[in-house]
């Protein structure tokens, strides 16, 4: 009897696992992790990497891990409360895999190309917003591209070591956690907003990146199609494929290019 009682969601668990999140709750659940990432970077990540002489990129990777790993554990905890065991069943939605495999592969390839190409093409937009609105940000260090030069100014060996260590984190694991949380957990619970749901998800996800606010507009542009298709098809594999696919490819190619002294 006790076990049955433990598996029944109540209080905050029921509110989080309910079919609908209120707008204020959804906004908070989207943005609080981003604020925490910046706080952890300033308090832990930045001082640590400065002390050991490593790039700020490693500091941000640390901050992302410190915040996003507990987020993933929190989702598993919700599953424990809901199912009586550590499971994401009932916590995540859009996991029924309705899109056929062949169609999925074709769509994901197209979305990756869109994200990568538009990511580079909108670099001048980042530059414009940084130079006109965000030069005051204390942790910003953009170069002429308008993107943070997180790896500049360090020896080849240190930079390569940083990229190799961070590749499975910032290239694969952390983007995957973001997709599970933002598109698997949060997006389905604002689906009652209809066509505005993927729009709100994209806008709030872009705002969540408090560490690079000048990239808000470009991030909305190059991520929206993947998030919209995930919502429209109720298949989280589309946004996971786009996001993790793009970040892992770019991180891998960048690491290889650096190792071969091509950059």
Buried (B, 14 or more C-beta within 10 A) or exposed (E): EEEEEEEEBEEEBEEBBEEEBEEEBBBEBBBEBBEBBBBBBBEBBBEBBEEEEBBBBBBBBBBBBBBBBEBBEBBBBBBBBBBEEEBBEEBBBBBEEEBEEEEBEEBBEBBBEBBBEBBEEBBEBBBBBBEEEBEEBEBBEBEEEBBBBBBEEBEEEBBBBBBEEBBEBBBBBBBBBBBBBBBBBBBBBBBEBEEEBBBBBBBBBBBBBBBBBBBBEBBBBBBBBBBBBBBEBBBBBBBBBBBBBBBBBBBBEBBEEBEEEEE
